[in-house]
Amino acid sequence: MSATTSHNSAAADIPSELVVRQLEAILSSDAFKNSSRLSRFLRYVVEHSIERQTTLRERQIGIEVFDRDRDYDPRADPVVRVEARQLRFKLADYYGSAGLTDEIVITLPKGGYAAHFERRVPPPVESSADEQTDASPEQSAPSKARSIRAIVMGGIAACAVVLALAYISVHTATDPARLARPANPEARDLYLKGRYYWNKRTPEGLNQAIDYFNQAIVRDPVYAQAYVGLADCYNLLSEFTSMPSREAFARASAAAKKAVALDDSSPAAHNALAFASFWGLWDVATADREFRRALVLNPNYVNAHHWYATYLLALGRISESLDEIERAQELDPSSTSILADKGLILFYADRKEQAVALLKQLEATDPEFLSTHSYLRDIALADKDYATYASEALKAAQLSRDTGALAVAQAAQKGLRSGNPPAMFRSILQAQRRLYAEGAVQAYSLAQTCALLDEKQAAFEYLHRAFDQRESALLALRIDFKLHSLRNDPDYNELLKKVGLPSLR
């Protein structure tokens, strides 16, 4: 039930000074103050809506907000649509946390770029006094945030959902947490819908899953598996969307810890905490302990074998990693994400032909799956097949809806047309430096490109920046072939030690 009064016009009866005051509160929040691009975008659409100027067009925003040239074509460059989705996501998060009690709600409805202003009214009481007394602020927050969340994506055929949920229900029934206490039936259904979308491994799917898991928590605030689902989504968001890894893993860790506190017997909760501990906190000891705990609780838990395999790969324990991913494949032979990660592990196990064959097969059967293109891109680079590298980089960037990655991929294609690899890498580096100044790419990516150009000093400078900024990509340091030219430098082993990874010798 909505906690706001809605108006059809942008400003309706809300005084503009209240809207401006609310805008400044949003822009000074943690969610926005570190994102100059989204802050500029929000200010632009709000001020435009207050003044009730002509309808905002995508091309106009691209030129005036994102500094595109006058000949900017939104059909070729989706920056405005991508950033609008991120802005909606950020606003929903703000009103679910720092802005939970704010009187004025600013949203950006889908289908246009006019900001919408609403005045919040107290929601009706829907639960007993005892339930409200027992609910913590953390548990009650999603119910308030949900009324203004604008993440709901398009529907799918009902029969497909029913079949998918039946499959998920069967394949998740072995988790003891589901037997610990009966879940609210409505919460259980919402949880299963969330798992369906989580399994898609797409930006839209993950955001849809978050919405379902939050709804499940509203229905049943002590339903541990809903918190696990939330943690699993945030564990993947920085890979499949442009959400900063520090923000994503902080949320994943909080949700996973809540799940463990609610049900310590849940292997899924320990698995989610392990993943967030490693990739988000660089805490190898906790990650190892939690992965092992998950597998002791349920030796047949697919996701634990899968994520443990990727953890072992990052540590350079390739043989063990391959064993774990093959066990995951045995338990779930049809999982695209497991098969894709197996392809990557096969590559690092010096079985490149098998890796490429598997990934090509996946590319043919599921061309929209991001990881397949990302892995084929990197393998092509290692193989010095630069045409395939540039092509796969573009596909991966388009699927991720990441404007920074798209600009880098376009720079690669532009540089490649000159006919030599160094020119391609220099073109990439030029684009990355511009994007890094805007906060749109990570320092680790620039370190990789500098290393490929044999610019070692610059590469180490960016690696140290990546360390200072706690970039999760730095956990690939132990195995990353793009940094091969740096591996004999003592500073490289020192970095490995600081991150918590095993040394090379």
MITI-344015 format. One record per residue (C-alpha): chain; residue number from 1; residue in one letter; y, x, z. Coordinates in Angstrom, 2 decimals. Layout:
% MITI-344015
<"A",NUM,"A",<Y,X,Z>>
...
***
This chain:
% MITI-344015
<"A",1,"M",<0.00,0.00,0.00>>
<"A",2,"S",<3.37,1.41,-1.02>>
<"A",3,"A",<5.65,2.88,1.61>>
<"A",4,"T",<8.72,2.68,-0.63>>
<"A",5,"T",<10.90,0.03,-2.17>>
<"A",6,"S",<10.95,0.55,-5.90>>
<"A",7,"H",<13.84,0.04,-8.28>>
<"A",8,"N",<13.73,-0.16,-12.06>>
<"A",9,"S",<16.94,1.74,-12.66>>
<"A",10,"A",<17.14,5.40,-11.80>>
<"A",11,"A",<19.74,5.23,-9.06>>
<"A",12,"A",<19.64,1.49,-8.27>>
<"A",13,"D",<21.57,0.75,-5.07>>
<"A",14,"I",<21.14,4.21,-3.53>>
<"A",15,"P",<24.46,6.07,-3.16>>
<"A",16,"S",<24.56,9.22,-5.27>>
<"A",17,"E",<25.58,11.35,-2.27>>
<"A",18,"L",<22.28,10.46,-0.56>>
<"A",19,"V",<20.36,11.48,-3.66>>
<"A",20,"V",<22.24,14.78,-3.89>>
<"A",21,"R",<21.60,15.47,-0.20>>
<"A",22,"Q",<17.90,14.76,-0.73>>
<"A",23,"L",<17.84,17.02,-3.78>>
<"A",24,"E",<19.26,19.91,-1.75>>
<"A",25,"A",<16.68,19.33,0.99>>
<"A",26,"I",<13.88,19.51,-1.57>>
<"A",27,"L",<15.25,22.63,-3.25>>
<"A",28,"S",<15.56,24.44,0.10>>
<"A",29,"S",<11.94,23.70,1.05>>
<"A",30,"D",<9.17,26.29,0.87>>
<"A",31,"A",<7.60,24.42,-2.05>>
<"A",32,"F",<10.66,24.94,-4.26>>
<"A",33,"K",<12.73,27.87,-3.03>>
<"A",34,"N",<10.29,30.38,-4.54>>
<"A",35,"S",<10.18,28.62,-7.91>>
<"A",36,"S",<13.47,29.00,-9.75>>
<"A",37,"R",<12.10,27.37,-12.91>>
<"A",38,"L",<11.01,24.15,-11.22>>
<"A",39,"S",<14.16,24.06,-9.07>>
<"A",40,"R",<16.34,24.33,-12.14>>
<"A",41,"F",<14.29,21.64,-13.89>>
<"A",42,"L",<14.50,19.23,-10.94>>
<"A",43,"R",<18.24,19.72,-10.48>>
<"A",44,"Y",<18.82,19.12,-14.19>>
<"A",45,"V",<16.89,15.83,-14.41>>
<"A",46,"V",<18.26,14.50,-11.11>>
<"A",47,"E",<21.89,15.22,-11.99>>
<"A",48,"H",<21.37,13.79,-15.46>>
<"A",49,"S",<19.86,10.61,-13.99>>
<"A",50,"I",<22.67,10.22,-11.44>>
<"A",51,"E",<25.24,10.43,-14.21>>
<"A",52,"R",<23.15,7.98,-16.28>>
<"A",53,"Q",<23.67,9.91,-19.47>>
<"A",54,"T",<21.68,9.35,-22.66>>
<"A",55,"T",<17.88,9.51,-22.53>>
<"A",56,"L",<16.62,13.04,-21.95>>
<"A",57,"R",<14.62,14.49,-24.81>>
<"A",58,"E",<11.95,17.16,-24.55>>
<"A",59,"R",<13.71,19.44,-27.01>>
<"A",60,"Q",<16.98,19.17,-25.07>>
<"A",61,"I",<15.27,20.17,-21.83>>
<"A",62,"G",<13.49,23.08,-23.50>>
<"A",63,"I",<16.79,24.48,-24.74>>
<"A",64,"E",<19.02,23.77,-21.72>>
<"A",65,"V",<16.54,24.37,-18.88>>
<"A",66,"F",<13.94,26.78,-20.23>>
<"A",67,"D",<16.25,28.83,-22.49>>
<"A",68,"R",<14.41,28.12,-25.72>>
<"A",69,"D",<16.18,28.83,-29.03>>
<"A",70,"R",<18.10,26.11,-30.88>>
<"A",71,"D",<15.19,25.74,-33.31>>
<"A",72,"Y",<12.77,25.02,-30.44>>
<"A",73,"D",<9.88,22.77,-31.49>>
<"A",74,"P",<8.10,21.00,-28.57>>
<"A",75,"R",<5.04,20.44,-30.74>>
<"A",76,"A",<4.42,24.18,-30.92>>
<"A",77,"D",<5.53,25.08,-27.40>>
<"A",78,"P",<4.55,22.60,-24.63>>
<"A",79,"V",<6.62,24.28,-21.91>>
<"A",80,"V",<8.48,21.10,-20.93>>
<"A",81,"R",<5.34,18.96,-20.62>>
<"A",82,"V",<3.52,21.65,-18.66>>
<"A",83,"E",<6.42,22.22,-16.27>>
<"A",84,"A",<6.92,18.45,-15.85>>
<"A",85,"R",<3.32,18.15,-14.68>>
<"A",86,"Q",<3.87,21.01,-12.23>>
<"A",87,"L",<7.08,19.39,-11.03>>
<"A",88,"R",<5.32,16.08,-10.33>>
<"A",89,"F",<2.63,18.00,-8.46>>
<"A",90,"K",<5.20,19.90,-6.37>>
<"A",91,"L",<7.15,16.76,-5.53>>
<"A",92,"A",<4.01,14.97,-4.39>>
<"A",93,"D",<3.11,17.94,-2.20>>
<"A",94,"Y",<6.63,18.09,-0.74>>
<"A",95,"Y",<6.55,14.42,0.25>>
<"A",96,"G",<3.09,14.89,1.72>>
<"A",97,"S",<4.28,17.70,4.00>>
<"A",98,"A",<7.89,18.75,4.67>>
<"A",99,"G",<9.34,15.54,3.25>>
<"A",100,"L",<6.92,13.17,4.92>>
<"A",101,"T",<9.64,11.32,6.86>>
<"A",102,"D",<12.49,11.65,4.34>>
<"A",103,"E",<14.28,8.39,3.60>>
<"A",104,"I",<14.94,9.03,-0.10>>
<"A",105,"V",<12.05,9.72,-2.47>>
<"A",106,"I",<12.67,11.46,-5.80>>
<"A",107,"T",<9.93,11.25,-8.42>>
<"A",108,"L",<9.55,12.03,-12.12>>
<"A",109,"P",<7.48,9.16,-13.58>>
<"A",110,"K",<5.15,9.91,-16.46>>
<"A",111,"G",<6.22,8.94,-19.95>>
<"A",112,"G",<9.75,10.34,-19.74>>
<"A",113,"Y",<12.08,12.79,-18.04>>
<"A",114,"A",<14.37,10.46,-16.08>>
<"A",115,"A",<14.24,11.01,-12.33>>
<"A",116,"H",<13.48,7.93,-10.22>>
<"A",117,"F",<14.98,7.38,-6.79>>
<"A",118,"E",<13.47,5.15,-4.10>>
<"A",119,"R",<14.33,4.30,-0.53>>
<"A",120,"R",<11.36,4.52,1.82>>
<"A",121,"V",<10.59,1.63,4.16>>
<"A",122,"P",<8.10,1.74,7.04>>
<"A",123,"P",<4.58,0.91,5.80>>
<"A",124,"P",<2.75,-2.02,7.40>>
<"A",125,"V",<0.26,-1.23,10.13>>
<"A",126,"E",<-3.25,-1.32,8.68>>
<"A",127,"S",<-5.34,0.15,11.48>>
<"A",128,"S",<-5.89,-0.49,15.15>>
<"A",129,"A",<-3.83,1.14,17.86>>
<"A",130,"D",<-6.84,3.22,18.90>>
<"A",131,"E",<-7.29,4.56,15.37>>
<"A",132,"Q",<-3.62,5.49,15.14>>
<"A",133,"T",<-3.72,7.22,18.49>>
<"A",134,"D",<-6.75,9.27,17.50>>
<"A",135,"A",<-5.43,10.31,14.10>>
<"A",136,"S",<-3.71,13.68,14.00>>
<"A",137,"P",<-0.59,14.29,11.84>>
<"A",138,"E",<-2.77,16.34,9.52>>
<"A",139,"Q",<-5.15,13.42,9.06>>
<"A",140,"S",<-2.46,10.76,8.59>>
<"A",141,"A",<-0.31,12.76,6.16>>
<"A",142,"P",<-2.37,12.08,3.04>>
<"A",143,"S",<-2.07,8.30,3.50>>
<"A",144,"K",<1.70,8.55,3.42>>
<"A",145,"A",<1.74,11.05,0.59>>
<"A",146,"R",<-0.69,9.03,-1.48>>
<"A",147,"S",<1.76,6.18,-1.99>>
<"A",148,"I",<4.08,8.46,-3.95>>
<"A",149,"R",<1.57,10.78,-5.57>>
<"A",150,"A",<1.93,10.68,-9.33>>
<"A",151,"I",<-1.11,12.59,-10.37>>
<"A",152,"V",<-3.44,9.82,-11.49>>
<"A",153,"M",<-4.76,10.62,-14.97>>
<"A",154,"G",<-6.27,8.34,-17.61>>
<"A",155,"G",<-9.40,6.31,-16.90>>
<"A",156,"I",<-12.83,6.81,-18.43>>
<"A",157,"A",<-15.57,4.40,-19.44>>
<"A",158,"A",<-17.09,2.67,-16.41>>
<"A",159,"C",<-20.67,3.28,-17.41>>
<"A",160,"A",<-20.07,7.02,-17.74>>
<"A",161,"V",<-18.60,7.16,-14.24>>
<"A",162,"V",<-21.51,5.21,-12.76>>
<"A",163,"L",<-24.07,7.51,-14.38>>
<"A",164,"A",<-22.14,10.61,-13.36>>
<"A",165,"L",<-21.77,9.46,-9.77>>
<"A",166,"A",<-25.46,8.65,-9.57>>
<"A",167,"Y",<-26.24,12.19,-10.74>>
<"A",168,"I",<-23.81,13.72,-8.25>>
<"A",169,"S",<-25.20,11.62,-5.41>>
<"A",170,"V",<-28.76,12.79,-6.11>>
<"A",171,"H",<-27.75,16.44,-6.51>>
<"A",172,"T",<-25.69,16.52,-3.31>>
<"A",173,"A",<-28.04,14.62,-1.02>>
<"A",174,"T",<-29.60,17.80,0.33>>
<"A",175,"D",<-26.45,18.73,2.25>>
<"A",176,"P",<-27.22,18.07,5.95>>
<"A",177,"A",<-23.57,17.14,6.54>>
<"A",178,"R",<-24.17,13.92,4.67>>
<"A",179,"L",<-26.87,13.01,7.18>>
<"A",180,"A",<-24.80,13.89,10.26>>
<"A",181,"R",<-22.90,10.58,10.34>>
<"A",182,"P",<-22.62,7.62,7.98>>
<"A",183,"A",<-19.45,7.83,5.94>>
<"A",184,"N",<-17.17,4.90,5.29>>
<"A",185,"P",<-18.68,3.44,2.08>>
<"A",186,"E",<-15.32,3.34,0.34>>
<"A",187,"A",<-14.61,6.93,1.37>>
<"A",188,"R",<-18.02,7.96,0.07>>
<"A",189,"D",<-17.32,6.35,-3.32>>
<"A",190,"L",<-13.94,8.07,-3.53>>
<"A",191,"Y",<-15.56,11.38,-2.61>>
<"A",192,"L",<-18.14,11.03,-5.39>>
<"A",193,"K",<-15.42,10.20,-7.91>>
<"A",194,"G",<-13.58,13.32,-6.77>>
<"A",195,"R",<-16.71,15.40,-7.32>>
<"A",196,"Y",<-17.08,13.97,-10.82>>
<"A",197,"Y",<-13.59,15.15,-11.77>>
<"A",198,"W",<-13.95,18.45,-9.90>>
<"A",199,"N",<-16.99,19.26,-12.01>>
<"A",200,"K",<-14.90,18.95,-15.17>>
<"A",201,"R",<-13.08,22.20,-14.26>>
<"A",202,"T",<-9.91,21.21,-16.12>>
<"A",203,"P",<-6.31,21.11,-14.82>>
<"A",204,"E",<-6.25,17.33,-15.10>>
<"A",205,"G",<-9.69,16.97,-13.57>>
<"A",206,"L",<-8.85,19.09,-10.54>>
<"A",207,"N",<-5.62,17.23,-9.87>>
<"A",208,"Q",<-7.42,13.89,-10.23>>
<"A",209,"A",<-10.11,15.11,-7.84>>
<"A",210,"I",<-7.49,16.07,-5.25>>
<"A",211,"D",<-6.12,12.56,-5.39>>
<"A",212,"Y",<-9.57,11.03,-4.83>>
<"A",213,"F",<-10.38,13.39,-1.95>>
<"A",214,"N",<-7.06,12.58,-0.29>>
<"A",215,"Q",<-7.81,8.88,-0.65>>
<"A",216,"A",<-11.23,9.44,0.92>>
<"A",217,"I",<-9.59,11.16,3.89>>
<"A",218,"V",<-7.24,8.20,4.30>>
<"A",219,"R",<-10.24,5.85,4.46>>
<"A",220,"D",<-12.22,8.12,6.80>>
<"A",221,"P",<-10.14,10.86,8.49>>
<"A",222,"V",<-13.24,12.55,10.00>>
<"A",223,"Y",<-15.27,12.66,6.79>>
<"A",224,"A",<-15.94,16.41,6.55>>
<"A",225,"Q",<-17.10,16.36,2.93>>
<"A",226,"A",<-13.77,14.98,1.73>>
<"A",227,"Y",<-12.07,18.04,3.24>>
<"A",228,"V",<-14.70,20.23,1.56>>
<"A",229,"G",<-13.86,18.62,-1.76>>
<"A",230,"L",<-10.18,19.27,-1.18>>
<"A",231,"A",<-10.91,22.91,-0.34>>
<"A",232,"D",<-13.10,23.32,-3.42>>
<"A",233,"C",<-10.29,21.99,-5.62>>
<"A",234,"Y",<-7.69,24.35,-4.20>>
<"A",235,"N",<-10.17,27.22,-4.47>>
<"A",236,"L",<-10.14,26.71,-8.25>>
<"A",237,"L",<-6.56,25.61,-8.91>>
<"A",238,"S",<-5.05,29.07,-9.36>>
<"A",239,"E",<-7.73,29.86,-11.98>>
<"A",240,"F",<-7.44,26.65,-13.97>>
<"A",241,"T",<-3.74,25.87,-13.49>>
<"A",242,"S",<-0.53,27.81,-12.93>>
<"A",243,"M",<-0.47,27.15,-9.17>>
<"A",244,"P",<0.27,30.44,-7.34>>
<"A",245,"S",<-2.93,31.85,-5.85>>
<"A",246,"R",<-1.40,32.41,-2.41>>
<"A",247,"E",<-0.42,28.76,-2.16>>
<"A",248,"A",<-3.74,27.49,-3.53>>
<"A",249,"F",<-5.94,29.56,-1.23>>
<"A",250,"A",<-3.84,28.82,1.85>>
<"A",251,"R",<-4.50,25.13,1.26>>
<"A",252,"A",<-8.15,25.78,0.51>>
<"A",253,"S",<-8.58,27.73,3.74>>
<"A",254,"A",<-6.89,25.03,5.83>>
<"A",255,"A",<-9.05,22.27,4.34>>
<"A",256,"A",<-12.25,24.32,4.69>>
<"A",257,"K",<-11.53,25.14,8.34>>
<"A",258,"K",<-10.93,21.45,9.00>>
<"A",259,"A",<-14.29,20.64,7.39>>
<"A",260,"V",<-16.11,23.25,9.48>>
<"A",261,"A",<-14.44,21.94,12.63>>
<"A",262,"L",<-15.59,18.41,11.79>>
<"A",263,"D",<-19.13,19.42,10.84>>
<"A",264,"D",<-20.35,22.95,11.46>>
<"A",265,"S",<-23.73,22.07,9.93>>
<"A",266,"S",<-22.25,21.56,6.46>>
<"A",267,"P",<-23.23,24.35,4.03>>
<"A",268,"A",<-20.53,23.12,1.66>>
<"A",269,"A",<-17.85,23.63,4.31>>
<"A",270,"H",<-18.98,27.19,5.04>>
<"A",271,"N",<-19.21,27.94,1.33>>
<"A",272,"A",<-15.66,26.72,0.69>>
<"A",273,"L",<-14.40,28.76,3.64>>
<"A",274,"A",<-16.21,31.85,2.33>>
<"A",275,"F",<-14.61,31.54,-1.09>>
<"A",276,"A",<-11.11,31.04,0.32>>
<"A",277,"S",<-11.59,33.89,2.82>>
<"A",278,"F",<-12.48,36.36,0.09>>
<"A",279,"W",<-10.16,35.41,-2.77>>
<"A",280,"G",<-7.30,34.20,-0.60>>
<"A",281,"L",<-7.40,36.39,2.51>>
<"A",282,"W",<-9.32,39.45,1.19>>
<"A",283,"D",<-11.53,39.09,4.25>>
<"A",284,"V",<-14.85,40.49,3.01>>
<"A",285,"A",<-16.62,40.29,6.38>>
<"A",286,"T",<-15.81,36.62,6.93>>
<"A",287,"A",<-16.66,35.75,3.34>>
<"A",288,"D",<-20.04,37.45,3.57>>
<"A",289,"R",<-20.83,35.79,6.89>>
<"A",290,"E",<-19.84,32.33,5.66>>
<"A",291,"F",<-21.73,32.62,2.36>>
<"A",292,"R",<-24.86,33.65,4.26>>
<"A",293,"R",<-24.37,30.84,6.76>>
<"A",294,"A",<-24.13,28.31,3.92>>
<"A",295,"L",<-27.36,29.57,2.36>>
<"A",296,"V",<-29.20,29.55,5.70>>
<"A",297,"L",<-28.16,25.94,6.24>>
<"A",298,"N",<-29.31,24.99,2.74>>
<"A",299,"P",<-31.16,27.62,0.65>>
<"A",300,"N",<-30.98,25.25,-2.33>>
<"A",301,"Y",<-27.23,24.68,-2.24>>
<"A",302,"V",<-26.18,25.31,-5.85>>
<"A",303,"N",<-22.50,25.99,-5.29>>
<"A",304,"A",<-23.23,28.56,-2.58>>
<"A",305,"H",<-25.50,30.56,-4.90>>
<"A",306,"H",<-22.90,30.24,-7.67>>
<"A",307,"W",<-19.89,31.38,-5.67>>
<"A",308,"Y",<-21.86,34.04,-3.81>>
<"A",309,"A",<-22.74,35.46,-7.24>>
<"A",310,"T",<-19.07,35.78,-8.22>>
<"A",311,"Y",<-18.29,37.38,-4.85>>
<"A",312,"L",<-21.06,39.96,-5.34>>
<"A",313,"L",<-19.79,40.68,-8.85>>
<"A",314,"A",<-16.32,41.51,-7.50>>
<"A",315,"L",<-17.95,43.93,-5.03>>
<"A",316,"G",<-19.73,45.65,-7.92>>
<"A",317,"R",<-23.19,44.54,-6.74>>
<"A",318,"I",<-24.16,43.50,-10.25>>
<"A",319,"S",<-27.93,43.20,-9.86>>
<"A",320,"E",<-27.63,40.99,-6.77>>
<"A",321,"S",<-24.96,38.96,-8.52>>
<"A",322,"L",<-27.26,38.31,-11.46>>
<"A",323,"D",<-30.06,37.23,-9.11>>
<"A",324,"E",<-27.77,34.72,-7.41>>
<"A",325,"I",<-26.38,33.23,-10.63>>
<"A",326,"E",<-29.90,32.85,-12.03>>
<"A",327,"R",<-30.93,31.05,-8.85>>
<"A",328,"A",<-27.94,28.75,-9.28>>
<"A",329,"Q",<-28.97,28.14,-12.89>>
<"A",330,"E",<-32.51,27.25,-11.79>>
<"A",331,"L",<-31.11,24.65,-9.41>>
<"A",332,"D",<-28.63,23.21,-11.92>>
<"A",333,"P",<-29.61,24.24,-15.49>>
<"A",334,"S",<-26.97,22.07,-17.18>>
<"A",335,"S",<-23.88,23.35,-15.33>>
<"A",336,"T",<-21.37,24.74,-17.83>>
<"A",337,"S",<-19.48,26.68,-15.16>>
<"A",338,"I",<-22.65,28.38,-13.92>>
<"A",339,"L",<-23.71,29.29,-17.45>>
<"A",340,"A",<-20.26,30.64,-18.27>>
<"A",341,"D",<-20.19,32.81,-15.16>>
<"A",342,"K",<-23.69,34.00,-16.00>>
<"A",343,"G",<-22.31,35.14,-19.34>>
<"A",344,"L",<-19.64,37.18,-17.58>>
<"A",345,"I",<-22.15,38.72,-15.18>>
<"A",346,"L",<-24.48,39.60,-18.08>>
<"A",347,"F",<-21.56,41.44,-19.69>>
<"A",348,"Y",<-20.99,43.52,-16.56>>
<"A",349,"A",<-24.74,44.13,-16.36>>
<"A",350,"D",<-24.52,45.89,-19.76>>
<"A",351,"R",<-26.23,43.01,-21.54>>
<"A",352,"K",<-23.34,42.24,-23.85>>
<"A",353,"E",<-25.32,40.69,-26.70>>
<"A",354,"Q",<-26.93,38.16,-24.35>>
<"A",355,"A",<-23.56,37.46,-22.78>>
<"A",356,"V",<-21.84,36.76,-26.09>>
<"A",357,"A",<-24.73,34.63,-27.36>>
<"A",358,"L",<-24.64,32.47,-24.23>>
<"A",359,"L",<-20.86,32.11,-24.26>>
<"A",360,"K",<-20.78,31.30,-27.98>>
<"A",361,"Q",<-23.35,28.59,-27.39>>
<"A",362,"L",<-21.20,27.14,-24.62>>
<"A",363,"E",<-18.12,27.36,-26.81>>
<"A",364,"A",<-19.88,25.28,-29.45>>
<"A",365,"T",<-21.16,22.63,-27.03>>
<"A",366,"D",<-18.08,22.43,-24.77>>
<"A",367,"P",<-15.06,23.82,-26.65>>
<"A",368,"E",<-12.60,22.58,-24.01>>
<"A",369,"F",<-14.03,24.66,-21.15>>
<"A",370,"L",<-11.50,27.31,-20.17>>
<"A",371,"S",<-13.70,30.02,-18.66>>
<"A",372,"T",<-15.77,30.42,-21.83>>
<"A",373,"H",<-12.69,31.38,-23.84>>
<"A",374,"S",<-11.34,33.62,-21.08>>
<"A",375,"Y",<-14.61,35.56,-20.92>>
<"A",376,"L",<-14.99,35.83,-24.70>>
<"A",377,"R",<-11.39,37.06,-24.83>>
<"A",378,"D",<-12.11,39.88,-22.38>>
<"A",379,"I",<-15.41,40.84,-24.00>>
<"A",380,"A",<-13.69,41.01,-27.39>>
<"A",381,"L",<-11.06,43.30,-25.89>>
<"A",382,"A",<-13.72,45.58,-24.43>>
<"A",383,"D",<-15.37,45.59,-27.87>>
<"A",384,"K",<-12.03,46.40,-29.57>>
<"A",385,"D",<-12.34,43.23,-31.63>>
<"A",386,"Y",<-8.63,42.52,-31.41>>
<"A",387,"A",<-8.54,39.57,-33.82>>
<"A",388,"T",<-11.09,37.68,-31.71>>
<"A",389,"Y",<-9.28,38.78,-28.55>>
<"A",390,"A",<-5.99,37.29,-29.76>>
<"A",391,"S",<-7.67,34.10,-30.95>>
<"A",392,"E",<-9.55,33.50,-27.70>>
<"A",393,"A",<-6.47,34.39,-25.64>>
<"A",394,"L",<-4.54,31.65,-27.42>>
<"A",395,"K",<-7.31,29.09,-26.87>>
<"A",396,"A",<-7.55,29.96,-23.17>>
<"A",397,"A",<-3.77,29.72,-22.72>>
<"A",398,"Q",<-3.60,26.35,-24.42>>
<"A",399,"L",<-6.41,24.96,-22.27>>
<"A",400,"S",<-4.86,26.25,-19.04>>
<"A",401,"R",<-1.50,24.61,-19.87>>
<"A",402,"D",<0.04,27.86,-18.61>>
<"A",403,"T",<3.29,28.59,-20.45>>
<"A",404,"G",<3.25,32.22,-19.31>>
<"A",405,"A",<-0.25,32.81,-20.66>>
<"A",406,"L",<0.73,31.04,-23.88>>
<"A",407,"A",<3.73,33.31,-24.38>>
<"A",408,"V",<1.55,36.39,-23.80>>
<"A",409,"A",<-1.07,35.15,-26.27>>
<"A",410,"Q",<1.60,34.52,-28.88>>
<"A",411,"A",<2.98,38.01,-28.27>>
<"A",412,"A",<-0.51,39.43,-28.83>>
<"A",413,"Q",<-0.78,37.69,-32.18>>
<"A",414,"K",<2.69,38.84,-33.18>>
<"A",415,"G",<1.92,42.46,-32.24>>
<"A",416,"L",<-1.45,42.36,-33.95>>
<"A",417,"R",<0.18,41.48,-37.26>>
<"A",418,"S",<1.67,44.98,-37.27>>
<"A",419,"G",<-1.86,46.28,-37.74>>
<"A",420,"N",<-2.51,48.54,-34.74>>
<"A",421,"P",<-3.65,47.92,-31.13>>
<"A",422,"P",<-0.86,49.86,-29.37>>
<"A",423,"A",<1.73,47.65,-31.06>>
<"A",424,"M",<-0.15,44.59,-29.85>>
<"A",425,"F",<-0.24,45.87,-26.27>>
<"A",426,"R",<3.45,46.81,-26.39>>
<"A",427,"S",<4.29,43.31,-27.62>>
<"A",428,"I",<2.22,41.86,-24.77>>
<"A",429,"L",<3.91,44.11,-22.21>>
<"A",430,"Q",<7.37,43.13,-23.44>>
<"A",431,"A",<6.54,39.45,-22.99>>
<"A",432,"Q",<4.92,40.08,-19.61>>
<"A",433,"R",<7.95,41.94,-18.27>>
<"A",434,"R",<10.22,39.05,-19.21>>
<"A",435,"L",<7.83,36.53,-17.65>>
<"A",436,"Y",<7.34,38.66,-14.54>>
<"A",437,"A",<11.09,38.62,-13.95>>
<"A",438,"E",<10.87,34.82,-14.08>>
<"A",439,"G",<7.90,34.71,-11.70>>
<"A",440,"A",<5.62,33.35,-14.44>>
<"A",441,"V",<2.99,36.14,-14.53>>
<"A",442,"Q",<1.46,38.40,-11.91>>
<"A",443,"A",<2.05,42.12,-11.46>>
<"A",444,"Y",<-1.68,42.73,-11.88>>
<"A",445,"S",<-1.51,41.57,-15.51>>
<"A",446,"L",<1.20,44.12,-16.25>>
<"A",447,"A",<-0.88,46.82,-14.56>>
<"A",448,"Q",<-3.76,46.02,-16.91>>
<"A",449,"T",<-1.57,46.26,-20.00>>
<"A",450,"C",<0.06,49.50,-18.85>>
<"A",451,"A",<-3.39,50.98,-18.23>>
<"A",452,"L",<-4.52,49.97,-21.73>>
<"A",453,"L",<-1.44,51.79,-23.06>>
<"A",454,"D",<-2.32,54.78,-20.85>>
<"A",455,"E",<0.96,54.40,-18.96>>
<"A",456,"K",<-0.67,55.33,-15.66>>
<"A",457,"Q",<2.37,55.67,-13.43>>
<"A",458,"A",<3.67,52.25,-14.43>>
<"A",459,"A",<0.18,50.77,-14.01>>
<"A",460,"F",<-0.06,52.02,-10.43>>
<"A",461,"E",<3.44,50.76,-9.66>>
<"A",462,"Y",<2.40,47.27,-10.72>>
<"A",463,"L",<-0.89,47.52,-8.82>>
<"A",464,"H",<1.02,48.33,-5.65>>
<"A",465,"R",<3.30,45.37,-6.29>>
<"A",466,"A",<0.21,43.21,-6.73>>
<"A",467,"F",<-1.02,44.46,-3.37>>
<"A",468,"D",<2.32,43.76,-1.68>>
<"A",469,"Q",<2.32,40.25,-3.15>>
<"A",470,"R",<-1.32,39.64,-2.16>>
<"A",471,"E",<-2.35,38.69,-5.69>>
<"A",472,"S",<-5.95,37.47,-5.73>>
<"A",473,"A",<-6.53,39.09,-9.14>>
<"A",474,"L",<-6.50,42.45,-7.36>>
<"A",475,"L",<-10.01,41.68,-6.13>>
<"A",476,"A",<-11.25,42.48,-9.66>>
<"A",477,"L",<-10.17,46.08,-9.10>>
<"A",478,"R",<-13.71,47.32,-8.48>>
<"A",479,"I",<-15.07,46.21,-11.88>>
<"A",480,"D",<-12.08,45.71,-14.20>>
<"A",481,"F",<-12.71,47.65,-17.43>>
<"A",482,"K",<-9.04,47.28,-18.44>>
<"A",483,"L",<-8.17,49.72,-15.65>>
<"A",484,"H",<-10.77,52.29,-16.67>>
<"A",485,"S",<-8.14,54.95,-17.42>>
<"A",486,"L",<-7.04,54.88,-13.76>>
<"A",487,"R",<-10.40,55.12,-12.04>>
<"A",488,"N",<-10.46,58.91,-11.55>>
<"A",489,"D",<-7.13,58.90,-9.73>>
<"A",490,"P",<-7.44,59.19,-5.90>>
<"A",491,"D",<-4.85,56.42,-5.59>>
<"A",492,"Y",<-7.34,54.02,-7.17>>
<"A",493,"N",<-9.94,54.51,-4.44>>
<"A",494,"E",<-7.20,54.27,-1.85>>
<"A",495,"L",<-6.21,50.89,-3.26>>
<"A",496,"L",<-9.83,49.73,-3.20>>
<"A",497,"K",<-10.01,50.68,0.46>>
<"A",498,"K",<-6.78,48.83,1.31>>
<"A",499,"V",<-8.01,45.68,-0.42>>
<"A",500,"G",<-11.36,45.91,1.37>>
<"A",501,"L",<-13.55,46.67,-1.65>>
<"A",502,"P",<-16.24,49.38,-1.84>>
<"A",503,"S",<-15.10,52.73,-3.23>>
<"A",504,"L",<-16.27,53.98,-6.61>>
<"A",505,"R",<-17.89,57.06,-5.12>>
***
